[in-house]
Amino acid sequence: MESQDKLAIVDRYVEAFANNDLGIIRELFADDATVEDPVGSDIHRGIEAICAFYEGALGAGPTLALSGVPRCAGNAVAFPFQVRMPGMSLDVIDVFEFNDAGKIASMKAYWGPDNVHKG
């Protein structure tokens, strides 16, 4: 996978939140993917569990804004962004690992209580 392909997937992920579009999420993730958000929490396994997780996340109405330049290495991309909702924001770094078909095979979100900001 080329870097521009990985960056395009990051853009589509941000677009899914901007448009509250679960279909984009379903398009991006592999059927057997895993999501760990945040790292250390229960892992969502498989596309149906992942879509259920994102349905709740998208339903809360957040928007995402990149807060730095994504970094591509090997079969992965890491990118910092901010989740914005009325009255709060959250600084996150996501890491996507891709399978041979160019789908997200693993997503890990790095954030904790110190990354939540009121106001």
Helices and strands as residue ranges (DSSP letters): H 3-18, H 22-28, E 29-36, E 43-45, H 47-59, E 63-66, E 71-73, E 76-85, E 88-98, E 104-110, G 113-115, E 116-118
